[in-house]
Amino acid sequence: MFSEFGKLVPHETLTLLQKMYINLTADSWELIVRLLVAALLGALIGLERDIHGRAAGLRTHLLVCMGAALFMIISESMTDLVQYRSAGNAIILPDPGRIAAQVVTGIGFLGAGTIIKEGFNVRGLTTAACLWMAAAIGLSAGIGSYTLACASTFIALCSLLGLNYFEKCYPKDIYRRLIVCAHQDTDISTIVDAVKRKNLRITHCLHEKDYESAMVRVDLSVRIYRKGGADKLSHAIFKSLEDANVQLKSIQWDGP
């Protein structure tokens, strides 16, 4: 095999290719183990996302992590290939970090597809971060750093599972949007006074009148200082608006 190929390439390059061929054959199981470890660790993170009903779940994280490991293996293997010869005796080798850098950039586009903005709420940020983390774990497994890959997976899973309960233990501010439609003769200050609460702040108020439908539309952006959910507060605001001297047409509360 190599005797015929030796006529076409220099002797030094032929020797290097022979060594690489032998090494890849001897280390093939090691490369397979790297892929399997990356697939397993990516699947663990993806399983947690799948349980919570996220779009990027088990299969997505598994493929991202294993794909990153494969890119790292290819990048590492390319260091054994001679890219070109300079005028002297120095051999120029490719940079093994270039493919890994492109993996990080590519995962950024994939993660952006999981982020959805709904009003004041942004969903998918944690899933995008998980994809980014899965790629990093795959790169670690691809280079053979199993300890670093397993430790990163353990910390990531502890963060996803444990911090979910911890976040419920401290106060957290949230933002909501309240849209009130009433008769055009309604005093806007009456609506604002009905919405005001001790643990609520109106950050923005926009109102407009539609003379054809004889209706005024008040758009309020509110910041809520709370520890629990905002459901009870929204019901209290609805009740205050209904009890006020306002000819209501509709009320819309933008939030979960």
Residue, then its C-alpha position, 0 to 999 in steps of 0.5 A: m500500500f505504502s510502497e506505491f504511494g511512496k513514489l508520489v510523496p517524499h520519504e519523510t512524509l511517507t514515514l509520518l503517514q505510516k506512523m499516523y496510520i498505525n497509531l490510528t489503528a492502535d488507538s481506534w478503541e480510545l477514540i470510540v470511548r471518547l465518543l461514547v463518553a461524550a454521548l453519555l454526558g450529553a445525554l444526561i444534560g439533555l435528559e434533564r431538559d427533556i423532563h422539563g419539556r424543552a425543545a432541545g432535549l435528550r437527542t439534541h444534547l447528545l448529538v451536540c456533545m458527541g459532535a463536538a467530541l468528533f470535531m475535537i478528535i479530527s482537529e487533534s488528528m490533523t496535527d499529525l498531517v503535514q500541511y505544507r513544507s516551507a523553503g527550509n527544513a521546518i514543517i508547518l503543522p495546522d493549528p488544532g484549536r481552530i476547529a474547536a473555536q469554530v465549534v463554539t461559534g456554531i453552537g452560538f447560532l444553534g442556541a439562539g434558535t432555542i430562545i423565544k421572547e414572549g412579552f417581558n418573558v424570555r424563554g430558552l436561555t437556560t437551554a441555550a446555555c446547556l447546549w453551549m455547555a454540552a459542546a464544551i463537555g464534548l470538546s473535553a471528552g474529545i481530547g481525552s480529558y474525562t475527569l474534566a468532562c465528568a466534573s463539568t457534567f456533574i456541576a451542570l446537573c447540580s446547577l440545573l436540579g439543585l438551584n431550581y429549588f434554591e431560586k424559590c427561597y429568595p425574593k425576585d422581581i418580575y415585570r408584567r404588562l397590563i392593558v386596560c381598554a375602557h370608554q373614552d371618557t374614563d379618567i386615566s388617573t382612575i385606572v392608574d390609582a386602581v392598579k397601584r400597589k405597595n409591592l408594585r411599581i408602574t415603570h411605563c404608561l402609554h395611553e391612546k384614544d380611538y374616537e371611532s370606537a369611543m375607547v381609550r387604551v392604557d398600556l402599563s408596564v409594571r415591576i412587581y416586588r414579590k416572593g411568590g407568584a403574581d397570580k393573586l396580585s393580578h386578580a386583586i388588580f382586576k377586582s380593583l378595576e371592576d370596583a372603580n368607576v370605570q366603564l371597562k371594555s377589556i383587561q389583558w394581563d401579559g404574563p404566565 
